[in-house]
Amino acid sequence: QLVESGGGSVQAGGSLRLSCAGSGDILRMNVMSWYRQAPGKQRELVAAISRVGATNYADSVKGRFIISREYDKTIVDLQMNSLKPEDTAVYYCNAAYGWSRGDNWGQGTQVTVSS
């Protein structure tokens, strides 16, 4: 029900754009989010956006990442600029009725930033 795309490898300072497409029950959910998990670390929120466009960003990505949403197609994108090696992780799309993480996850997409 959630399919991510757009990961890859980039040098520090570069940009990548992730996209997540939802279907089925996802169409009724209010908040879509991006999380990431680096090796040996817990999964953490990167950015979230509601149906009305309210957003929430992790402090570590504020000013660098932009989350956007196409309501008709239930697609959420994450534009990642000025990437740093510490942004390296598997990025997951999530959908929920509220701002807390839901049970609906995509398969994940790897982002690798080299110094």
Backbone as CSV, one residue per row, in Angstrom:
resi,resn,N_x,N_y,N_z,CA_x,CA_y,CA_z,C_x,C_y,C_z
1,GLN,0.804,-1.207,0.000,0.000,0.000,0.000,0.842,1.265,0.000
2,LEU,2.109,1.156,0.377,3.041,2.282,0.317,4.285,1.817,-0.433
3,VAL,4.619,2.542,-1.480,5.762,2.159,-2.304,6.685,3.359,-2.446
4,GLU,7.930,3.202,-1.959,8.901,4.282,-2.034,9.778,4.138,-3.281
5,SER,10.317,5.255,-3.713,11.280,5.257,-4.807,12.172,6.479,-4.665
6,GLY,13.296,6.452,-5.370,14.133,7.635,-5.446,15.403,7.617,-4.634
7,GLY,15.664,6.566,-3.906,16.905,6.517,-3.139,18.112,6.374,-4.051
8,GLY,19.287,6.416,-3.442,20.509,6.261,-4.211,21.711,6.763,-3.451
9,SER,22.795,6.945,-4.186,24.048,7.409,-3.601,24.384,8.785,-4.136
10,VAL,24.910,9.630,-3.263,25.247,10.992,-3.648,26.390,11.474,-2.772
11,GLN,27.134,12.434,-3.272,28.180,13.018,-2.451,27.604,14.074,-1.532
12,ALA,28.320,14.347,-0.459,27.899,15.370,0.492,27.676,16.693,-0.233
13,GLY,26.585,17.359,0.140,26.215,18.608,-0.512,25.245,18.432,-1.655
14,GLY,25.053,17.193,-2.078,24.155,16.906,-3.181,22.703,16.824,-2.749
15,SER,21.849,16.458,-3.705,20.412,16.393,-3.468,19.838,15.081,-3.982
16,LEU,18.773,14.654,-3.345,17.986,13.502,-3.791,16.521,13.801,-3.518
17,ARG,15.660,13.191,-4.299,14.219,13.328,-4.087,13.608,11.949,-3.938
18,LEU,12.935,11.742,-2.814,12.233,10.491,-2.552,10.746,10.683,-2.819
19,SER,10.116,9.619,-3.259,8.684,9.665,-3.510,8.020,8.425,-2.916
20,CYS,6.816,8.614,-2.395,6.059,7.506,-1.809,4.640,7.569,-2.350
21,ALA,4.177,6.473,-2.899,2.827,6.403,-3.438,1.988,5.487,-2.576
22,GLY,0.815,5.975,-2.166,-0.078,5.197,-1.322,-1.324,4.779,-2.065
23,SER,-1.945,3.727,-1.584,-3.190,3.254,-2.185,-4.023,2.555,-1.118
24,GLY,-5.247,2.217,-1.478,-6.107,1.488,-0.552,-6.470,2.316,0.664
25,ASP,-6.307,1.743,1.839,-6.683,2.417,3.085,-5.890,3.706,3.309
26,ILE,-4.753,3.826,2.674,-3.925,5.011,2.842,-4.684,6.269,2.436
27,LEU,-5.614,6.110,1.503,-6.357,7.257,1.012,-7.137,7.950,2.120
28,ARG,-7.450,7.223,3.201,-8.245,7.811,4.279,-7.366,8.384,5.402
29,MET,-6.069,8.211,5.303,-5.205,8.620,6.408,-4.775,10.072,6.299
30,ASN,-4.660,10.710,7.463,-4.419,12.142,7.507,-2.951,12.512,7.329
31,VAL,-2.077,11.785,8.006,-0.670,12.177,8.051,0.196,11.164,7.317
32,MET,1.030,11.673,6.431,2.034,10.830,5.779,3.411,11.355,6.164
33,SER,4.308,10.436,6.407,5.601,10.805,6.988,6.736,10.047,6.331
34,TRP,7.925,10.579,6.520,9.160,9.881,6.197,9.937,9.647,7.485
35,TYR,10.363,8.431,7.684,11.242,8.042,8.778,12.536,7.516,8.161
36,ARG,13.559,7.419,8.993,14.803,6.810,8.531,15.428,5.993,9.646
37,GLN,16.203,5.016,9.230,16.890,4.167,10.202,18.298,3.894,9.699
38,ALA,19.261,4.355,10.461,20.665,4.106,10.158,21.104,2.831,10.872
39,PRO,22.156,2.184,10.405,22.621,0.940,11.051,22.904,1.162,12.530
40,GLY,22.346,0.290,13.343,22.576,0.352,14.777,21.798,1.421,15.511
41,LYS,20.922,2.119,14.806,20.148,3.190,15.428,18.659,2.909,15.316
42,GLN,17.883,3.602,16.137,16.437,3.462,16.082,15.863,4.241,14.903
43,ARG,14.715,3.796,14.453,14.025,4.514,13.388,13.550,5.857,13.946
44,GLU,13.778,6.920,13.178,13.437,8.255,13.644,12.631,9.006,12.597
45,LEU,11.797,9.927,13.079,11.011,10.765,12.190,11.917,11.750,11.470
46,VAL,11.693,11.900,10.167,12.400,12.902,9.381,11.477,14.088,9.112
47,ALA,10.295,13.792,8.580,9.338,14.849,8.255,7.960,14.231,8.091
48,ALA,6.936,15.042,8.367,5.557,14.584,8.248,4.705,15.712,7.697
49,ILE,3.617,15.327,7.040,2.711,16.325,6.469,1.280,15.818,6.562
50,SER,0.374,16.718,6.925,-1.036,16.353,7.035,-1.774,16.681,5.735
51,ARG,-3.022,16.300,5.684,-3.835,16.574,4.483,-3.976,18.065,4.219
52,VAL,-3.975,18.866,5.275,-4.158,20.310,5.092,-2.821,21.032,4.946
53,GLY,-1.740,20.275,4.911,-0.443,20.866,4.634,0.391,21.239,5.840
54,ALA,-0.086,20.937,7.035,0.748,21.181,8.218,1.940,20.230,8.184
55,THR,3.104,20.739,8.575,4.316,19.927,8.497,5.054,19.878,9.824
56,ASN,5.877,18.872,9.950,6.721,18.707,11.123,8.046,18.135,10.647
57,TYR,9.147,18.733,11.061,10.474,18.288,10.637,11.350,17.983,11.842
58,ALA,12.219,17.013,11.685,13.252,16.795,12.684,14.211,17.985,12.644
59,ASP,14.740,18.352,13.800,15.651,19.499,13.850,16.853,19.309,12.927
60,SER,17.282,18.074,12.786,18.486,17.795,12.010,18.316,18.047,10.507
61,VAL,17.068,18.149,10.049,16.846,18.337,8.611,16.174,19.662,8.273
62,LYS,15.802,20.416,9.272,15.138,21.702,9.023,16.022,22.608,8.166
63,GLY,15.403,23.218,7.165,16.143,24.091,6.260,16.825,23.358,5.120
64,ARG,16.863,22.038,5.179,17.513,21.252,4.123,16.525,20.357,3.371
65,PHE,15.561,19.803,4.092,14.594,18.882,3.500,13.233,19.564,3.386
66,ILE,12.502,19.196,2.346,11.146,19.707,2.160,10.218,18.547,1.851
67,ILE,9.142,18.444,2.636,8.141,17.407,2.398,6.952,18.044,1.690
68,SER,6.402,17.328,0.718,5.247,17.833,-0.014,4.306,16.679,-0.313
69,ARG,3.083,17.040,-0.642,2.075,15.997,-0.815,1.134,16.366,-1.955
70,GLU,0.868,15.394,-2.800,-0.121,15.554,-3.870,-1.369,14.816,-3.421
71,TYR,-2.389,15.555,-3.063,-3.537,14.948,-2.420,-4.319,14.011,-3.338
72,ASP,-4.482,14.387,-4.569,-5.284,13.567,-5.464,-4.676,12.187,-5.664
73,LYS,-3.359,12.151,-5.632,-2.697,10.889,-5.933,-2.120,10.223,-4.702
74,THR,-2.319,10.822,-3.543,-1.774,10.274,-2.296,-0.292,9.962,-2.450
75,ILE,0.434,10.925,-2.930,1.874,10.810,-3.083,2.539,11.817,-2.176
76,VAL,3.543,11.377,-1.454,4.310,12.281,-0.616,5.766,12.229,-1.052
77,ASP,6.339,13.387,-1.279,7.725,13.504,-1.722,8.584,14.121,-0.630
78,LEU,9.849,13.777,-0.657,10.816,14.364,0.254,11.995,14.860,-0.575
79,GLN,12.109,16.164,-0.690,13.237,16.770,-1.376,14.352,16.967,-0.363
80,MET,15.485,16.350,-0.608,16.596,16.402,0.341,17.753,17.156,-0.297
81,ASN,18.093,18.282,0.288,19.172,19.126,-0.213,20.302,19.201,0.811
82,SER,21.452,19.623,0.346,22.619,19.776,1.231,22.831,18.529,2.077
83,LEU,22.804,17.401,1.429,22.901,16.132,2.145,24.251,15.979,2.838
84,LYS,24.200,15.318,3.996,25.381,15.076,4.817,25.571,13.573,4.985
85,PRO,26.775,13.146,5.271,26.995,11.702,5.504,26.091,11.141,6.594
86,GLU,25.770,11.939,7.581,24.896,11.462,8.660,23.443,11.289,8.224
87,ASP,23.106,11.688,7.010,21.773,11.429,6.467,21.667,10.022,5.885
88,THR,22.787,9.318,5.825,22.789,7.959,5.302,21.908,7.054,6.154
89,ALA,20.948,6.400,5.507,20.001,5.541,6.217,19.058,4.900,5.200
90,VAL,18.265,3.975,5.704,17.126,3.500,4.912,15.947,4.394,5.273
91,TYR,15.311,4.941,4.261,14.194,5.854,4.458,12.879,5.108,4.196
92,TYR,11.935,5.291,5.123,10.658,4.601,5.057,9.509,5.601,5.017
93,CYS,8.523,5.287,4.234,7.292,6.056,4.204,6.309,5.465,5.212
94,ASN,5.539,6.328,5.850,4.572,5.881,6.859,3.279,6.663,6.695
95,ALA,2.181,6.022,7.002,0.880,6.681,6.942,0.111,6.377,8.213
96,ALA,-0.571,7.398,8.735,-1.315,7.234,9.977,-2.489,8.201,10.007
97,TYR,-3.422,7.930,10.906,-4.544,8.843,11.063,-4.133,10.092,11.840
98,GLY,-3.164,9.944,12.731,-2.679,11.074,13.507,-1.192,11.295,13.320
99,TRP,-0.607,12.112,14.188,0.798,12.478,14.057,1.743,11.400,14.596
100,SER,1.236,10.469,15.363,2.080,9.364,15.813,2.251,8.359,14.671
101,ARG,3.363,7.677,14.657,3.621,6.730,13.569,2.546,5.658,13.513
102,GLY,2.171,5.306,12.309,1.162,4.281,12.134,1.778,2.934,11.834
103,ASP,0.947,1.984,11.541,1.396,0.617,11.268,1.650,0.363,9.787
104,ASN,1.410,1.365,8.972,1.562,1.198,7.529,2.922,1.717,7.076
105,TRP,3.762,0.825,6.602,5.118,1.156,6.191,5.375,0.714,4.756
106,GLY,6.218,1.464,4.081,6.733,1.014,2.802,7.905,0.074,3.014
107,GLN,8.488,-0.365,1.918,9.582,-1.341,1.996,10.922,-0.690,2.302
108,GLY,11.000,0.617,2.177,12.242,1.337,2.465,13.090,1.548,1.225
109,THR,13.829,2.643,1.229,14.742,2.934,0.135,16.047,3.468,0.723
110,GLN,17.164,2.965,0.223,18.462,3.306,0.781,18.947,4.648,0.244
111,VAL,19.423,5.473,1.164,20.090,6.735,0.817,21.488,6.690,1.402
112,THR,22.480,6.872,0.553,23.872,6.843,0.992,24.546,8.141,0.570
113,VAL,25.120,8.829,1.558,25.799,10.096,1.298,27.268,9.919,1.657
114,SER,28.128,10.118,0.690,29.561,9.944,0.913,30.227,11.308,1.107
115,SER,31.278,11.288,1.902,31.985,12.551,2.199,33.065,12.829,1.167
